[in-house]
Amino acid sequence: MGIVVTGSSGQLGRLVAQELLEGVSPAEVVLVSRRPETLRDLSDRGLAVRRGDFDDPASLVEAFAGAERVLVISSGLDNLGRRVDQHRAAIEAAAAAGAQHVVYTSISNPAEGNPQRIVSEENRATEELLRSSGLAWTVLRNGTYSEVQVPPGSLAVAHGKIYTNAGDGRMAPVSRRDCAAAAAAVLAGDGHEGKTYDITGPDRLSQQDLAALLSEVGGRAVKVHNVNDRILGWGLGKAGFPKSIAREIVDFGKAIREGYYDVAESDVERLTGRAPRSLRDVLIAHRGELLEAAA
């Protein structure tokens, strides 16, 4: 069985490779990256490393040679507006290389009407491409990463405030390690064809819940300040955020407020045999980073 992992130089891709090594022979795994030189530590453990670039489709066919299963990790947000073409190139290259099964990392609830319009549309379009590709497919709808809460959490602990437009909406943050374990379980296992899994953390948390966790782990009181979309966007601009990033942050908060991230399922435990980490566990593990801005 040949397993190809794209985006292997990224945080999630590296974790998937490490999870696969727990149960799969290194000889069966190929890591694909635009920067293969950054994966020397994994190639030293016996994994094949090949160059492949979503913007260079010809490179992908060669990189995917011998693959039976391919994990297509969605492109980063710096590729917004181009990601459907990139993902299409990866899916078509997998088919051309003779792969039988493609696994794709999507987002929670990429439905029409989701305020994260571009992100949602691109993931929804990629899911549709996959379903019509003629290949076996699995979609992993990863929730927002728990680790992403650490940098803004550090500022919240330092200043004692969370400014948010999320209202009373809730989300279920999930650790990258659990996302990687779920992906590895699908890639190395059987019976996942034609299925969509919600990869989430165990707890549906409001901004008040988040503030309570930050207060507990950070050792300083953190209070929630609810603001509207316009005021949050203005504040982010004043803080130096580029307009495109500020817009994404505002739209993310709006999506939480409108319930698009209020998804908590037990698919991680079903796939991996272990309960997912809570956000509290992740914050404790990153407590040093959480306190940096307050130091």
N, C-alpha and C positions, 0 to 999 in steps of 0.2 A: 504493500500500500504506500503510494507516494503522496505526501501531504505538503502542500505549498502554503506558506504564510506570507502575505504581502505586508508592506509597511513594517517590516521587522526591525527597523531602526527606531521606531517609535516606542512610546512607553507600553502601549497595549501589546504590540507585536512581540516585543521582547518577553513580556510576561507569558504570552501564549507559548512561545518557544520553550520557556522554562517549564511550564506546566506539561507540555507534550513529553518532555524528557523524563517525566515521572513514570510514563507507561508505554512509551513508544521508542523503538530503536532509533538512535540518531541518524542511522543510514536511511531512514524512511522520511526524513524531514528536510525540506528545502526552504531556506529563508531568502526572500526577495526584497531588495531595497534599492533606492536610488543611491544610497551611500553604503555599499557593501563593506567598505573599509572599517566602518564603525562596529562591525559584527565579528571581529577577529576572535573575541573571547568565546563566542558560541561556535565558530568554525573550529576552534581548538578542541571543542568537545565532540567533534565528529559530524556536525550538521553542515550540509552543503549551503553555500552562500552564493547567490547570483545577483547580478545587477538587473533591475527591471524598473521601468518608469511608466506610470500611467499616462504620461504625456508623450510617450514613445511606444506606440502599440507593438511595433516590430520587436522591441526588446522583450516584451512580455511573453510572446510565443516561445521564444528561446528559453526564457527564464522558467516557464511553466512546463518545459519538456519532462515527460515521465509522470506528470501529476495525475492522480486519481481524484483527489479532493483539494480544493483551493479555498483558502480563507481570504476574502476581499475585505480588508479593513477600510472603512470609508475614509476619504481624503479629509485632511484638516480644514478648518474654517477659513484658512488663508486661501483656499481654492474655491470659495463660494462663487457660483455662477458657472464654474467649469466642471463641477463634480459629476454630473450625469454623463458627460462625454468621457471622463476618466474611468468611471465605473463601467460604462459600456465597453470601453476598450479592454478592461480586465476580464469581463465576462466573455467577450468574443474570443479573446486570446486563450482563455481556459478551454473553450470549446474546440478551438483550432489545435490546441496541444493534446486533445484527446481526454481531457478531464471529464469525469462523470458527475461530479457533485460540487456545487459552489455554495459556500456559506458566507453570508454578508452581515456586517454589523451596521444596523440601522439605529433609529432613535425611538423612544417611547412615543406612541400615538402620532405618527406622521400623517394625520388626517387633514382633509380639506378644512380650512377655517382656522387651523393652528396659527397663532400670531407669529410664530417663527416661520414666516412664509417661505423664504428661500430654503432654509435648512429642511423644513418639512417637505416642500415640493421636491427637492432633490432626492431625499431619501425615499419618498413615495414613488417617484419615477424609477429609481433604481430597483426597488422591490418589484415593480411591474415588469421591468426589463428582465429580471431574473426569472419571474414566473413564466414569461413567454419565450425563454431562451431555448427550451427543449432539453435543458439539463435538469438533473435532480437539484433541489435547492433547499436551503434552510435560512431563515431570517432570525437574527438575534437582535431584538430591540433593546439596546442597552439604555438604562436610565442615566441620569446625570451622574457623573463620577463624584464620589465622596471626596476624593483628593482635591477636586476643583473648589471645594468649600474652604480649603485651608488658607490661601492668600487673602481673600476678602474677610475670612474669619479672623485672621491676624490683625487686620486694620480695625475690625469691630471690637476686638479685645482691647486694642491699644486706646481707642477713643470711646469705648463704652456704648457704641451706637451701631445699629444696622438701619440703613436707609433702603427702603424696599417699596416696590409697586406691586408686590405679589399678594397683598391683602391677606385673606384667610386661606388662600390656596395651599395645597400640600404637595409634596414630592417624596420620593423614596430613593434617596441617594444610594448608589451601589459602588463598592470598591472596584478599582481596575483589576485587582487580583481575582475577584470573583467573576468578573466578566471574562477574564482570560481562562479561568478554570472551566467555565461553561463552554467557551469556544473550543477548548481542547477536548472536552468530553464529547462534543458533537463531531469534531474532526476524527477522533479515534474510535468512535462508537458506531453503532448501527441503529436504524429505525428512525432517523430524524428527517428523512426526506419529506418535503412538502409541508414542513411545520414552521410556525412562527412562535418564538419564545420571548416572553417579557423578562428581561434580565434586570432585576431591581433589588434594592436592599430590603430589609425586613420591616422597616418602619415608615409610615406615612407621616411626614413632619411638616408643620407650619413654620413660618418665620419666628413665631413665639417659641416653638419647640427648639428651633435652631439657636435662638438667643440663650435659652436656658442651658443648652449643651455647651455653648461657648463660655458662658459664665462659669459652669461647673469645671470644665477642663482647663480654661484659661485662668481661673481664680480671680476674675474681675467681673463685676456686674455689667451685663450688656442689655440694652433696651432697644426695642423696635420702634422705628419712626416710619410710619406709613406715609408715602407721598404718591402723587399721581404720576402718570407716564411722562408728562411734559417736564415736571420739576426734576424727576430722576434723570432724564436725558440732559437737561440743562446742567445739573450738578456734575454729571460724568464729563461733560464737555469742559466745565471749569476745572475739573481735576486732571485734564490733559488727555482724556481718552479720545482716540480718533472717532470721527462721526460714525463710521461703519460699525466699529466695536460697541460704541455707546448704544447704537440702534439695536444691535443683537442682544445686549444686556437688558434693555427696556422690553424688547419683545419676549425674551425668556421669562422675565417677571410677569408679563401679561399672560403668557401661556400657563404659568403656574396658577395665577389668579383665576383663570377661566377653567381650570381643572384638567388641562391636557397632560400634566405630569402626575396626577393623582392616581398612580398605578403602582400596586405592590402585589406581586405574584410570588409563588413558591417555586418557579421554574429553576432557579439556581440550585436549590436543594434537590429537586428531582433529577437534575442533570449531573450534579457533582457528588451527591450523597452527603453534603454538609450544608449547614445553615450559612447564609451569607453574613458577612461582617456588618455590624451596625455602624452608623455614622459616628457614634460615640467611640467605638473601638478605633476607627480610623483617626479621629481627632486626637485621641490619647497617643496613638503611634506617632503622630506628627506634632506632638505638643511643643517640641523645641521650635519648630517653624511657626507655630501658632503664636508664640510669645516673642518672636523676633522684633516685630514692630513696636512692641511695648518696652523693649529692653532699653 
